[in-house]
């Protein structure tokens, strides 16, 4: 058995995202297209002394004692009966509070790493179940790992609360990111969005269903009609985000928007 594993955990952007009213269980149904980008964190995972502990080291960022790694390891131990301790060191490049899914991607790569480390040979359905138990964005990243492989581009049509992931043809896009320097709490962003939905101010994307989203994804980005339901409620409270979107378009982006619940802004450059 190997005693350590090194893994890459990619960021993602939401090129379009519809968020529907809060469900009875507190979650929101979503519909959108997600794609991985080259920005990534690096995880080093190894077996540690002790029993049942997940020891997390992240030199560039202070993580809470209970985090996506500890949640993932607890669920993994319950499923597999593993009783050892592990240590994970995170070289963090994906900004926190950026809407790029860094914590979720880390969790998916960590789950795959400990499956490899302990040779538990979990099947895809078990990996997806573990992923969803940690967070709504984690299944997308687990599908990326299982279906495309580490370091390979992956795009998908995502629905439900994020657990329904259907692969799309990945595209070789020139994606550039801007960090406006105003971290946005996902909880706050959803609260602002819920207010907007309640007032009837959210229009969602003009299309529904995989075929329609897939057709839009296949167009030249200059013709995309994608919208992100979070953009207006979040950018109206953070002018720096609205300014970053304008600047990205002014710099020649064929398409630009905020990713997820913010605050990162992305631009797609196609040489037009």
C-alpha positions in Angstrom: 0.0 0.0 0.0 1.3 3.5 -0.9 1.8 5.7 2.1 1.1 9.0 0.3 -0.8 10.4 -2.6 -0.5 13.8 -4.4 -3.6 15.1 -6.2 -4.7 18.1 -8.2 -8.0 19.7 -7.5 -9.3 22.1 -10.2 -11.5 25.2 -10.0 -14.7 25.5 -11.9 -16.8 28.3 -13.4 -20.5 28.3 -13.9 -21.0 29.7 -17.4 -24.7 29.9 -16.8 -26.7 29.2 -13.6 -30.4 29.3 -12.8 -31.4 29.0 -9.1 -35.0 28.2 -8.2 -36.9 29.0 -5.0 -35.9 27.3 -1.7 -37.2 23.7 -1.3 -38.9 22.4 1.8 -35.6 20.8 2.8 -33.8 24.1 2.7 -31.9 23.4 -0.6 -32.4 25.1 -3.9 -32.9 23.3 -7.3 -30.4 24.6 -9.8 -29.8 24.2 -13.5 -26.6 25.2 -15.3 -23.4 24.4 -17.2 -20.2 24.0 -15.2 -16.7 23.6 -16.6 -13.4 23.0 -14.9 -10.5 25.5 -15.5 -6.8 25.1 -15.2 -6.4 26.9 -11.8 -6.0 24.2 -9.2 -5.1 23.4 -5.6 -2.6 20.6 -4.8 -3.2 18.0 -2.1 -0.6 15.8 -0.4 -2.4 13.0 1.5 -0.6 10.5 3.7 -1.4 8.0 6.5 -0.7 9.4 10.0 -0.2 8.0 13.4 -3.3 7.6 15.5 -6.9 6.5 14.9 -9.7 8.1 13.0 -8.3 11.6 12.8 -8.0 13.8 9.7 -5.2 16.3 10.3 -5.3 19.2 7.9 -2.4 21.6 7.1 -3.1 24.6 5.0 -0.2 27.1 5.3 -1.8 29.9 3.3 -5.3 29.8 4.8 -6.8 29.3 8.3 -9.4 26.5 8.0 -12.0 25.8 10.7 -11.5 22.7 12.8 -14.5 21.1 11.1 -14.1 21.4 7.3 -14.8 19.6 4.1 -11.8 17.3 4.6 -12.8 16.2 8.1 -16.5 15.8 6.9 -15.3 13.7 4.0 -13.0 11.5 6.1 -15.7 10.9 8.7 -18.1 9.7 6.0 -15.4 7.6 4.3 -14.6 5.8 7.6 -18.2 5.1 8.3 -18.6 3.6 4.8 -15.4 1.6 4.7 -14.6 0.8 8.3 -11.2 2.3 8.0 -9.8 3.4 11.4 -6.5 4.9 10.6 -5.6 8.6 10.7 -4.6 10.7 7.7 -2.8 13.9 7.1 -3.6 16.3 4.2 -1.5 19.3 3.3 -3.1 21.8 0.9 -1.2 24.1 -1.4 -4.1 26.5 -1.9 -4.3 28.5 -5.1 -8.1 28.7 -5.5 -9.4 31.7 -3.5 -11.9 31.1 -0.8 -15.3 32.9 -1.2 -14.6 33.1 -5.0 -17.4 31.0 -6.4 -14.9 28.7 -8.0 -15.7 25.6 -5.9 -12.3 25.2 -4.3 -13.4 23.6 -1.1 -15.7 21.2 -3.0 -13.0 20.3 -5.5 -10.6 19.7 -2.6 -13.1 17.3 -1.0 -13.6 15.3 -4.2 -9.9 14.9 -4.8 -9.4 14.0 -1.2 -12.0 11.3 -1.3 -10.4 9.8 -4.4 -7.0 10.1 -2.8 -7.9 8.2 0.4 -9.7 5.5 -1.7 -6.4 5.0 -3.5 -4.3 5.3 -0.4 -6.3 2.6 1.5 -7.1 0.5 -1.6 -10.8 0.4 -0.7 -11.8 0.3 -4.4 -15.0 2.1 -4.0 -17.3 2.0 -7.1 -18.4 5.3 -8.8 -21.9 5.2 -7.1 -20.2 5.1 -3.6 -17.8 7.9 -4.5 -20.8 10.0 -5.7 -22.7 9.2 -2.5 -19.8 10.3 -0.4 -19.4 13.5 -2.5 -23.0 14.5 -2.0 -22.8 13.9 1.8 -20.1 16.6 2.0 -21.6 19.3 -0.2 -23.8 20.1 -3.2 -20.9 21.1 -5.5 -18.7 18.1 -4.7 -20.5 15.6 -7.0 -19.6 17.7 -10.1 -15.9 17.4 -9.2 -16.2 13.7 -8.5 -17.8 13.1 -11.9 -14.9 15.1 -13.4 -12.4 12.8 -11.7 -14.3 9.6 -12.5 -15.3 10.4 -16.1 -12.5 12.6 -17.4 -9.6 11.9 -15.1 -7.3 14.1 -13.0 -6.1 17.2 -15.0 -8.4 16.6 -17.9 -11.1 19.3 -18.9 -14.6 18.4 -17.9 -18.0 20.2 -18.6 -21.4 19.1 -17.5 -25.1 20.0 -17.3 -25.9 20.1 -13.6 -29.4 20.0 -12.0 -31.1 19.0 -8.7 -29.2 20.5 -5.8 -26.0 19.7 -7.8 -26.1 15.9 -7.6 -27.4 15.3 -11.1 -24.4 15.7 -13.4 -24.5 14.9 -17.1 -21.3 15.3 -19.1 -21.1 17.7 -22.0 -18.4 17.9 -24.7 -15.5 19.9 -23.0 -14.3 22.9 -24.9 -10.8 24.4 -25.2 -11.7 27.9 -24.0 -9.3 30.8 -23.1 -10.7 31.6 -19.7 -9.3 34.4 -17.6 -10.2 35.2 -14.0 -10.4 38.4 -12.1 -10.6 38.5 -8.3 -12.3 41.8 -7.2 -11.0 41.3 -3.6 -14.5 41.1 -2.0 -15.1 37.6 -0.7 -18.8 36.7 -0.8 -20.4 34.3 1.7 -22.4 31.7 -0.1 -25.0 31.9 2.7 -25.3 35.7 2.2 -25.5 35.3 -1.6 -28.4 32.8 -1.3 -30.2 35.1 1.1 -29.9 38.0 -1.3 -31.0 35.8 -4.2 -34.0 34.6 -2.2 -35.0 38.2 -1.6 -34.8 38.9 -5.3 -36.8 35.7 -6.2 -39.4 36.7 -3.7 -39.7 40.1 -5.4 -39.9 38.5 -8.8 -36.7 40.1 -10.0 -34.9 36.9 -11.1 -35.6 36.0 -14.7 -33.4 32.8 -14.9 -32.0 31.6 -18.2 -34.3 31.6 -21.2 -34.0 27.9 -21.8 -34.7 24.7 -19.9 -33.6 21.1 -20.2 -30.3 19.5 -21.2 -30.7 19.7 -25.0 -31.3 23.5 -24.8 -28.4 24.1 -22.5 -26.1 21.8 -24.5 -27.0 23.7 -27.7 -26.2 27.1 -26.0 -22.9 25.6 -24.7 -21.9 24.6 -28.3 -22.3 28.2 -29.7 -19.6 30.7 -30.2 -19.3 32.4 -26.7 -19.9 35.8 -28.3 -23.5 34.5 -29.0 -24.1 33.0 -25.5 -27.3 34.0 -23.7 -26.2 32.5 -20.4 -27.0 34.4 -17.2 -26.1 33.7 -13.6 -29.0 34.4 -11.2 -26.5 35.4 -8.5 -24.9 38.2 -10.5 -27.4 41.0 -10.1 -28.2 40.5 -6.3 -24.5 40.1 -5.5 -22.9 42.7 -7.8 -25.5 45.3 -6.8 -24.1 45.1 -3.3 -20.5 44.9 -4.4 -19.6 47.5 -7.1 -16.2 46.0 -7.5 -17.8 42.9 -9.0 -19.9 44.9 -11.5 -16.8 46.9 -12.4 -14.7 43.7 -13.0 -17.4 42.4 -15.4 -17.4 45.7 -17.3 -13.5 45.7 -17.4 -13.4 42.1 -18.6 -15.8 43.0 -21.5 -13.8 46.2 -22.1 -10.7 44.1 -22.4 -12.2 42.2 -25.3 -13.9 39.2 -23.7 -16.5 37.5 -25.9 -18.4 36.7 -22.8 -18.0 37.7 -19.1 -19.9 37.1 -15.9 -19.5 36.3 -12.2 -18.9 32.6 -11.3 -21.4 30.9 -9.0 -22.2 33.0 -5.8 -19.1 35.2 -6.4 -17.0 37.0 -6.2 -14.7 35.8 -9.0 -15.4 37.2 -12.5 -14.4 35.2 -15.6 -14.0 36.2 -19.2 -14.0 34.0 -22.3 -11.6 35.3 -25.0 -12.0 34.0 -28.5 -9.8 36.4 -30.5 -12.7 38.4 -31.9 
